[in-house]
Amino acid sequence: MKRITIAIDGFSSCGKSTMAKDLAQEIGYIYIDSGAMYRAVTLYSIENGLFKGDVINTEELKRRINDIHITFRIDPETGRPNTYLNDVNVENKIRTMEVSSKVSPISALDFVRKAMVAQQQAMGKEKGIVMDGRDIGTTVFPDAELKIFVTASPEIRAQRRFAELEAKGQEVNFNEILENVKQRDYIDQNREVSPLRKADDALLLDNTNLTIPQQKEWLSMQFNKIIKQ
């Protein structure tokens, strides 16, 4: 059976990562979390003193960017990929609040995006991957055989995020989350480097009113269509 590249893009809080991980596991592909790569660069910057407060030393990071190598390896216990920064497992470290609070300015740097796109493209040379993000089908893998663009109403996405945070015991305000979702949409679509947009040949998946089983069935159907061509 031929192996292909699957690119999943879309708005925040649409469940892209969960969708991509589940699909990859189901079809035996490698899942690559593009967001984890920007988190790993952020962690490197923190650990190497490139932040002064919230201000990044961009010139020093630019000098070091080619020394930052990110890979993914399957955890035999969970079956999920872990993120490695220069051969060190940093999967847990990159999920901390410290990294979360500093990743946005890092991911907006053009030279960082250029370096990460090059690494992502190298990972995809052998096919058999599922990658999710904001610019996978437009910038990273414009020739991907299957491109999905995921959306849902801001209200539904805010509700999902609200439920997720509430389940973790955090005190949350729905209106604040909704405003944050709308702000992120605007930033993602209007940033100068690789803005979020649907590729012309991407399939639109609006999961506003879909259950997870319905979504999985739809994705499997699209994958099987491409494979049989």
Backbone as a ProteinNet text record, in pm:
[ID]
protein_1_A
[PRIMARY]
MKRITIAIDGFSSCGKSTMAKDLAQEIGYIYIDSGAMYRAVTLYSIENGLFKGDVINTEELKRRINDIHITFRIDPETGRPNTYLNDVNVENKIRTMEVSSKVSPISALDFVRKAMVAQQQAMGKEKGIVMDGRDIGTTVFPDAELKIFVTASPEIRAQRRFAELEAKGQEVNFNEILENVKQRDYIDQNREVSPLRKADDALLLDNTNLTIPQQKEWLSMQFNKIIKQ
[TERTIARY]
84.4	0	87.9	55.3	137.1	121.5	227.8	226.7	219.6	143.3	122.1	154.1	147.4	161.6	24.1	-12.9	-142	-118.8	-172.8	-157	-290.5	-292.4	-415.5	-392.6	-461.7	-451.9	-587.2	-586.5	-714	-699.1	-813	-817.7	-786.6	-756.1	-726.4	-849.1	-824.4	-930.1	-1031.7	-984.6	-1070.1	-1045.8	-951.1	-919.8	-829.4	-750.5	-663.1	-562.9	-497.5	-391.4	-447.1	-558.2	-620.2	-661.3	-719.7	-761.8	-643.2	-534.6	-416.4	-349.3	-340.4	-280.3	-360.2	-492.2	-578.6	-569.7	-570	-562.5	-429	-320.1	-187.1	-177.6	-230.8	-225.7	-308.9	-423.6	-514.7	-453.8	-380.3	-329.2	-180	-118.4	21.3	120.7	84.2	172.5	238.3	340.6	403.9	328.9	297.7	234.2	341.6	340.3	436.5	360.9	388.3	325.5	411.1	373.1	454.8	462.5	355.4	356.7	461.2	483.2	584.3	723.6	746.1	877.4	906.1	804.7	823.2	836.4	769.8	785	927.6	983.8	1119.7	1222.3	1201.1	1289.3	1277.8	1156.7	1133.7	1205.9	1194.7	1263.7	1414.5	1468.3	1612.2	1651.3	1569	1598.1	1596.3	1501.6	1493	1614.8	1646.6	1755	1893	1902.6	2031.7	2039.7	1948.3	1955.7	1930.1	1849.2	1823.8	1703.9	1638	1528.2	1574	1540.6	1556.7	1415.6	1356.6	1214.2	1138	1056	981.5	1045.3	1161.6	1228.4	1332	1322.6	1412.4	1532	1650	1770.6	1769.1	1703.2	1681.3	1810.8	1906.3	2032.5	2108.5	2109.1	2178.8	2105.1	1973	1895.9	1919.6	1927.5	1952.9	2088.3	2186.8	2319.3	2316	2225.8	2223.3	2118.9	2033	1917.1	1955.5	2069.3	2111	2165.9	2181.4	2225	2106.5	1985.1	1864.4	1801.7	1807.4	1756.6	1643.7	1530.1	1411.3	1367.4	1343.4	1297.5	1182.4	1114.2	1003.1	1027.4	1007.2	1023.8	903.3	857.8	741.1	774.4	689.5	701.1	639.8	719.2	666.7	551.9	544.6	438.3	305.9	312.2	189.4	154	253.1	230.3	224.3	249.8	246.6	389.8	409.3	543.5	584.2	709.9	768	860	871.5	954.9	1095.6	1194.3	1334.6	1404	1473.2	1551.6	1698.6	1767.2	1907.8	1928.2	1842.1	1847.8	1807.3	1748.3	1700.1	1547.7	1483.1	1337.8	1288.8	1216.3	1168.2	1015	949.6	804	732.2	772.5	706	748.7	875.5	925.7	859.5	830.6	775.1	627.7	564.5	422.6	401.4	509.2	496	439.6	387.5	333.5	442.9	565.6	675.9	698.9	698.4	716.5	593.8	475	351.3	344.2	393.6	383.9	482.8	582.2	686.3	691	606.6	618	569	471.6	415.3	519.4	599.4	699.9	806.9	837	936	881.2	756.2	699.2	669.7	672.9	647.4	774.3	891.4	1018.6	1037.5	1063.1	1071.4	1184.1	1299.6	1410.4	1385.3	1307.3	1269.7	1173.9	1074.8	979.7	1050	1143.2	1216.6	1293.4	1358.9	1436.4	1345.8	1232.3	1141.8	1074.5	1039	978.4	1076.7	1204.3	1305.6	1314.8	1311.5	1317.3	1190.8	1076.8	950	948.5	997.8	1001.1	1095.3	1205.5	1299.2	1233	1153.4	1082.6	982	927	822	868.8	999	1050.4	1012.3	1004.1	974.2	824.5	741.4	596.2	552.4	425.9	375.3	368.8	334.3	325.3	192.5	150.4	37.4	91.1	78	127	15.5	1.6	-100	-35.7	-105.1	-52.3	-136	-68.9	-137.5	-101	17.1	65.3	119.7	70.1	125.9	89.4	-38.5	-81.5	-46.2	-14	16.9	166.8	242.3	385	475.2	445.1	535	524.2	401.1	378.6	270.8	303.4	203.4	164.5	247.4	217.2	160.7	119.4	62.3	-56.9	-64.3	-171.5	-308.2	-311.3	-438.1	-422.7	-503.4	-501.4	-640.2	-642.2	-767.5	-757.5	-862.9	-869.1	-987.1	-957.6	-1058.7	-1107.7	-1237.7	-1295.2	-1414.8	-1459.1	-1580.4	-1614.1	-1734.6	-1774	-1690.3	-1661.8	-1586.1	-1651.2	-1784.4	-1856	-1834.5	-1841.5	-1820.4	-1676.4	-1580.9	-1440.1	-1412	-1475.8	-1458.6	-1519.8	-1633.2	-1698.2	-1612	-1550	-1461.1	-1341.8	-1285.3	-1170.7	-1211.8	-1327.6	-1382.5	-1395.9	-1455.2	-1475.6	-1342.3	-1245.7	-1113.7	-1043.8	-1046.7	-980.9	-1054.8	-1186.4	-1267.3	-1240.4	-1222.2	-1193.8	-1059.1	-970.6	-839	-842.1	-962.1	-976.6	-944.8	-933.4	-901.1	-1028.4	-1020.1	-1133	-1128.7	-1234.3	-1234.2	-1361.1	-1348.3	-1460.5	-1487.3	-1608	-1638.5	-1617.6	-1663.8	-1652.2	-1507.4	-1421.2	-1278.4	-1217	-1256.6	-1205.6	-1253.2	-1379	-1433.4	-1358.2	-1330.2	-1256.1	-1115	-1052.8	-918.4	-918.1	-1019.7	-1031.6	-1040.8	-1121.7	-1138	-1008.7	-937.7	-810.5	-706.9	-701	-605.3	-638.1	-766.7	-807.6	-753.4	-770.2	-726.5	-575	-503.1	-355.8	-307.4	-365.9	-323.7	-345.7	-456.7	-489.6	-418.9	-366.5	-309	-160	-95	48.8	121.2	238	312.1	369.7	417.9	482.4	385.1	364.5	279.6	145.8	61.3	-68	-156.9	-249.9	-344.5	-443.8	-450.4	-551.7	-572.8	-686.9	-718.3	-649.7	-573.5	-512.8	-623.9	-600	-702.5	-751.2	-661.4	-697.8	-724.4	-744.9	-774.1	-923.4	-955	-1093.7	-1135.4	-1250.2	-1298.2	-1373.3	-1333.9	-1403.6	-1453.8	-1582.5	-1645	-1701	-1634.7	-1677.3	-1762.8	-1824.5	-1910.9	-2014.4	-2078.3	-2187.8	-2156.7	-2028.8	-1990.1	-1946.2	-1980.8	-1926.9	-1788.4	-1710.7	-1576.9	-1584.8	-1676	-1687.8	-1722.7	-1809.8	-1845.8	-1725.4	-1647.3	-1527.4	-1425.7	-1405.9	-1312.5	-1356.3	-1485.8	-1538.9	-1513.2	-1533.7	-1511.7	-1364.2	-1274.5	-1131.1	-1085.7	-1131.8	-1096.5	-1142.9	-1261.3	-1316.5	-1229.4	-1186.3	-1101.8	-966.1	-909.7	-780.7	-791.5	-894.9	-911.3	-935.3	-1004	-1025	-892.2	-802.9	-672.3	-586.2	-584.4	-501.2	-541.7	-670.6	-719.5	-702.7	-665.4	-648.7	-524.6
-119.9	0	124.9	220	341.3	423.7	496.2	582.4	727.2	807.7	946.4	1041.4	1169.7	1274.2	1335.5	1346.8	1404.4	1532.9	1642.6	1774.3	1818.1	1846.5	1891.3	2030.7	2128	2266.3	2311.5	2424.4	2478.3	2569.4	2614.7	2710.9	2645.3	2728	2678.3	2612.5	2515	2446.8	2373.7	2328.7	2247.4	2098.5	2065.3	1924.9	1864.8	1948.2	1900.9	1796.7	1825.5	1735.7	1598.5	1596.1	1468.4	1391.2	1463.4	1403.6	1344	1421	1376.4	1256.7	1261.5	1150	1021.9	1032.4	914.9	855.8	943.7	896.6	827.1	888.9	830.4	692.1	681.1	553.1	447.3	489.6	396.7	341.5	424.5	381.3	346	355.5	315.3	416.2	545.4	652.8	719.9	799.7	880.2	1012.7	1051.4	1181.7	1282.4	1397	1503.4	1627.1	1667.2	1783.6	1906.5	1983.9	2099.3	2201.6	2212.9	2306.9	2270.3	2138.5	2092.9	2138.6	2153.4	2195.9	2339.9	2426.1	2565.1	2572.8	2483.4	2476.3	2432.6	2340.2	2292.8	2404.3	2485.8	2601.2	2698.3	2715.3	2803.4	2749.6	2619.7	2557.7	2575.8	2554.8	2575.1	2718.6	2813.9	2955.5	2986.1	2926.1	2946.4	2886.3	2762.5	2690.3	2746.5	2819	2875.9	3026.5	3077.1	3217.2	3318.8	3281.9	3374.4	3465.6	3444	3531.7	3622.4	3749.2	3842.6	3889.7	3826.8	3847.4	3782.3	3860.7	3808.8	3849.9	3912.6	3960.9	3859.2	3819.1	3719.1	3786.2	3731.1	3777.4	3715.4	3782.3	3723.8	3703.4	3792.7	3779.1	3654.6	3628.7	3509.5	3382.6	3385.8	3269.4	3242.9	3348.8	3332.6	3266.1	3302	3239.5	3091.1	3054.5	2917.3	2826.9	2882.3	2807.1	2677.1	2676.3	2554.9	2447.4	2481.7	2383.3	2318.2	2358	2306	2199.8	2075.5	1964.3	1894.2	1881.8	1824.8	1698.6	1593.6	1467.4	1413.6	1313.9	1248.8	1098.6	1037.8	893.8	836.4	722.8	658.7	604.8	638	582.5	442.5	337.8	201.2	172.6	249.4	227.4	289.6	409.7	481.3	469.4	436.6	432.4	570.5	674	812.3	864.5	961.7	1015.8	1113.1	1106.3	1203.4	1296.6	1418.9	1520.1	1516	1513.7	1513.3	1638.7	1706.7	1824.9	1787.6	1787.2	1745.4	1613.6	1515.7	1377.3	1361.3	1465	1456.6	1464.3	1372.2	1370.4	1490.5	1581.2	1703.8	1712.7	1599.7	1599.9	1667.2	1636.5	1696.8	1841.7	1870.4	2006.4	2108.7	2070.9	2169.5	2198.7	2122.4	2144.6	2231.9	2286.1	2367.4	2505.4	2571.8	2705.9	2804.4	2782.1	2872.9	2873.2	2754.9	2745.5	2801.3	2766	2813.3	2965.9	3029.9	3175.6	3247.1	3172.5	3236.1	3186.3	3089.6	3029	3119.3	3205.7	3289.2	3379.5	3455.7	3539.7	3459.5	3339.2	3254.3	3207.6	3160.3	3103.9	3209.8	3336.4	3444.7	3489	3441.8	3482.4	3411.7	3489	3430.2	3327.9	3352.9	3258.6	3129.3	3138.9	3017.7	2934.3	2998.3	2926	2862.4	2935.1	2881.3	2755.3	2758.6	2643.2	2525.3	2551.4	2443.3	2382.3	2466.4	2414.4	2321.9	2360	2275.8	2140.3	2140.4	2014.1	1931.4	1998.6	1928.2	1864.8	1937.4	1884	1764.9	1769.3	1656.3	1532.3	1554.4	1442.8	1378.7	1458.5	1409.5	1345.2	1340.6	1286.4	1140.6	1065.9	922.9	893.5	998.9	983.1	909.8	868.5	796.3	880.3	1009.7	1097.4	1173.2	1209.8	1300.4	1418.2	1538.5	1657	1759.7	1819.4	1922.9	2054.5	2162.6	2295.1	2404.6	2513.4	2628.5	2645.6	2595.6	2621.1	2494.8	2378.5	2252.8	2231.3	2250.4	2228.4	2340.7	2458.2	2573.1	2597.1	2577.1	2610	2487.9	2401.2	2289.1	2179.5	2133.9	2027.4	2068.7	2164.1	2207.3	2094.8	1989.6	1877.4	1756	1773.9	1662.8	1603.6	1470.2	1402.3	1422.8	1441.4	1464.8	1584.9	1686.8	1807.7	1828	1850.7	1875.6	2012.7	2091.9	2219.1	2212.6	2225.4	2205.3	2338.3	2349.1	2468.3	2428.5	2521.9	2508.4	2649.5	2669.4	2803.8	2845.5	2975.2	3022.6	2982.3	2985.4	2952.1	2805.8	2716.7	2574.6	2550.3	2615.2	2596.7	2650.2	2762.7	2819.4	2726.8	2667.4	2575.4	2452	2400.6	2284.9	2319	2435	2479.8	2501.7	2560.5	2584.5	2452.4	2352.4	2221.5	2153.9	2168.8	2108	2167.4	2300.8	2368	2342.2	2341	2316.3	2175.3	2079.9	1941.8	1930.4	2026.2	2027.1	2101.9	2147.6	2216.1	2363.9	2421.3	2563.6	2647.6	2764.5	2856.9	2933	2921.8	2981	3060.5	3157	3242.4	3221.8	3177.9	3145	3264.4	3382.5	3499.7	3536.9	3519.8	3547.5	3447.3	3321.4	3218.3	3245	3282.8	3312.9	3429.2	3531.7	3647	3605.7	3518.3	3468.8	3389.4	3306.1	3226.6	3319.9	3422.4	3516.6	3593.9	3631.1	3702.3	3614	3487.6	3394.6	3373.1	3365.1	3352	3469.2	3588.8	3709.6	3709.1	3679.2	3677.4	3571.9	3451.6	3342.3	3376.7	3443.3	3473.1	3597.5	3680.3	3808.2	3823.5	3718.7	3730.8	3737.5	3798.9	3823.3	3694.7	3605.5	3482.6	3364.8	3298.4	3179.1	3194.3	3288.1	3304.4	3182.2	3163.1	3052.2	3078.4	2985.3	2990.9	2850.2	2828.4	2698.7	2687.1	2580.1	2555.5	2532.5	2572.4	2561	2417.7	2320.5	2180.3	2104.6	2178.2	2112.7	2083.2	1974.5	1939.7	2010.7	2073.1	2145.3	2050.7	2051.4	1973.1	2068.3	2094.3	2175.5	2077.4	2069.1	1970.8	2031.7	2146.3	2213.6	2117.6	2040.9	1954.3	1805.7	1772.2	1632.5	1569.8	1443.7	1368.9	1318.9	1276.3	1224.2	1100	1004.1	888.5	929.5	1028.6	1075.8	1137.7	1212.6	1275.9	1170.7	1069.1	960.8	888	863.7	793.3	874.5	1005.8	1094.3	1094.2	1104.7	1105.6	974.5	862.8	731.5	719.7	771.6	765.8	845.1	964.6	1047.6	982.2	922.7	854.8	737.2	657.3	539.2	576.2	689	736.8	765.5	834.4	872.2	747.5	659.2	539.4	451.4	448.4	361.5	422.7	550.4	615.7	564.6
0	0	0	-89	-96.4	31.1	64.9	182	135.6	208.4	168.8	284.4	253.7	355.1	379.8	506.9	544.6	623.3	572.4	636.7	694.7	824.7	891.3	949.6	895.7	943.2	996.2	1065.1	1111.1	1230.8	1278.1	1386.8	1521.5	1620.2	1754.1	1815.9	1902.5	1978.8	1890.3	1773.3	1686.1	1707	1792.6	1815.6	1709.7	1642.3	1534.3	1582.4	1695.4	1743.4	1779.8	1852.3	1889.3	1764.3	1670.6	1544.5	1468.8	1460.5	1387.2	1455.2	1588.7	1663.2	1644.4	1654.9	1641.8	1501.4	1400.7	1262.4	1236.9	1283.6	1263.2	1326.8	1448.9	1520	1447.3	1395.9	1328	1199.2	1124.2	993.7	997.5	1116.8	1130.6	1077.9	1081.8	1037.4	1158.5	1130.3	1234.7	1246.4	1370	1394.5	1432.2	1366.3	1396.8	1442.4	1564.1	1625.7	1595.2	1494.2	1455.6	1568.4	1647.1	1759.4	1863.5	1882	1978.2	1937.3	1807.8	1759.7	1801.3	1791.4	1834.6	1986.8	2056.5	2201.9	2238.2	2159.1	2186.1	2164.6	2062.5	2039.8	2156.7	2206.3	2321.2	2444.5	2468.1	2581.9	2569.7	2450.7	2427.4	2463.6	2421.2	2447.3	2596.5	2668.3	2813.2	2882.3	2847.6	2915	2882.4	2771.6	2732.6	2755.1	2838.3	2880.4	2771.3	2672.4	2562.4	2588.7	2701.5	2742	2855.1	2845.3	2957	2989.7	3093.6	3118.1	3005.2	2935.5	2819.9	2687.5	2694.7	2573.1	2527.5	2399.8	2344.8	2276	2297.6	2227.5	2087.8	1994.9	1862.4	1785.1	1802	1728.3	1772.3	1903.1	1953.3	1911.4	1915.3	1871.8	1723	1644.4	1500.6	1477.5	1560.4	1547.1	1584.1	1675.5	1727.2	1661.7	1577.7	1530.4	1459.5	1391.2	1320.3	1413.8	1542	1641.8	1713.2	1674.6	1739	1648.4	1692.5	1611.7	1688	1624	1689.6	1615.4	1691.6	1634.6	1718.9	1665	1735.1	1737.2	1854.1	1868.3	1941.4	1894.8	1954.3	2092.9	2190.3	2325.2	2322.1	2350.6	2341.5	2438.5	2547.4	2645.6	2603	2548.7	2512.9	2365.1	2283	2138.9	2076.4	2157.8	2110.5	2092.3	2003.8	1984.6	2095	2136.3	2228.6	2150.9	2199.8	2135	2193	2104.3	2146.3	2095.3	2187	2153.5	2164.7	2051.3	2048.7	2123.1	2089.5	2139.8	2286.2	2346.5	2484.3	2483.8	2553.6	2561.3	2643.1	2576.9	2643.5	2640	2614.9	2598.2	2715.3	2838.6	2954.3	2974.6	2953.5	2975.8	2883.9	2761.1	2667.5	2692.7	2783.3	2812.7	2936	2994.4	3115	3082.3	3184.4	3165.7	3125.3	3175.4	3140.8	2990.6	2930.4	2786.1	2713.3	2762.2	2698.1	2692.4	2796.8	2803.9	2712	2660	2578.4	2434.6	2399.6	2267.2	2154.2	2179.3	2072.6	2005.8	2083.7	2017	1943.6	1993.5	1925.7	1791.1	1790.8	1667.7	1561.9	1600.6	1504.4	1432.2	1477.5	1416.4	1282.5	1177.1	1043	1030.3	1092.3	1078.4	1155.4	1263	1336.5	1251.2	1192.4	1108.8	988.9	929.6	814.3	853.3	969.6	1016.1	1049.2	1113.4	1150.5	1027.4	931.1	808.1	736.4	734.6	669.8	739.9	874	948.2	925.2	921.2	897.5	759.2	660.8	524.5	514.7	588.4	589.1	649.4	756	820.2	725	635.1	547.7	419.3	396.5	270.3	248.8	358	345.5	343.2	349	351.9	480.1	484.1	600.5	726.4	710.8	827.6	828.1	948.8	968.2	1048.3	994.3	1065.1	1075.3	1193.7	1210	1247.5	1214.1	1246.7	1184.8	1147	1087.2	939.6	901	764.2	697.6	739.4	688.9	541.3	507.8	370	274.9	328.5	242.8	227.9	336.3	334.8	348.4	444.9	474.7	369	344.2	246.1	145	57.4	-41.7	-138	-147	-236	-161.4	-36.5	40.7	-34.4	-32.4	-105.1	-41.3	90.5	160.3	253	227.6	310.1	370.4	500	571.3	638.4	625.2	697.2	792.9	922.6	1026.4	1082.8	1095.6	1156.2	1242	1322.8	1404.4	1450.6	1495.2	1538.2	1659.5	1672.6	1788.9	1921.4	1925.2	2048.7	2088	1990	2017.5	2061.1	1995.4	2032.4	2172.7	2204.9	2338.7	2443.8	2411.8	2504.6	2528.9	2423.8	2437.7	2525.9	2502.7	2581.6	2727.5	2746.7	2880.7	2956.4	2891.9	2955.4	2987.8	2897.8	2918.1	3040.2	3051.2	3163.4	3294.5	3287	3406.3	3459.8	3367.2	3407	3477.7	3449.8	3514.9	3648.3	3686.4	3813.6	3810.7	3691.8	3681.3	3681.3	3744.7	3742.5	3610.4	3532.5	3399.3	3374.9	3283.2	3245.9	3097	3063.6	2924	2831.4	2870.7	2784.2	2757.4	2858.2	2839	2740	2752.5	2661.5	2519	2504.4	2371.9	2307.8	2387.1	2335	2293.7	2374.1	2343	2212.6	2193.9	2070.6	1949.5	1960	1848.6	1821.6	1928	1912.1	1843.1	1883.8	1822.6	1675.3	1643.8	1503.3	1422	1476.9	1404.4	1386.3	1493.2	1486.4	1387.3	1395.6	1307.6	1160.3	1131.5	992	938.2	1027.3	984.1	1011.1	1062.5	1085.7	951.1	953.7	830.2	770.6	857.4	810.6	817.5	704.9	696.6	770.4	728.9	795.2	774	865.6	855.7	743.5	650	544.2	489.3	432.7	373.5	238.4	218.8	88.6	-13.6	-137.2	-240.9	-259.2	-238.8	-260.7	-130.2	-20.7	108	120.5	188.5	217.8	346.4	346.6	464	556.8	683.3	785.5	893.3	892.2	996.7	1099.6	1214.1	1314.4	1425	1395.9	1493.5	1551.5	1463.8	1507.4	1492.3	1480.7	1464.3	1596	1614.6	1728	1688.5	1786.3	1755.9	1666.2	1692.1	1600.6	1457.6	1442	1307.6	1237.2	1313.9	1260.8	1216.8	1300	1266.7	1140.7	1129.3	1011.4	885.1	894	779.5	738.6	836.5	807.4	743.9	797.9	743	598.5	570.6	435.2	337.2	379.7	292.9	269.1	373.7	360.6	263.5	279	193.5	48	25.3	-111.8	-180.3	-108.2	-165.5	-189.5	-94	-103.3	-221.8	-252	-359.3	-498.5	-503.6	-633.8	-707.4
[MASK]
+++++++++++++++++++++++++++++++++++++++++++++++++++++++++++++++++++++++++++++++++++++++++++++++++++++++++++++++++++++++++++++++++++++++++++++++++++++++++++++++++++++++++++++++++++++++++++++++++++++++++++++++++++++++++++++++++++++

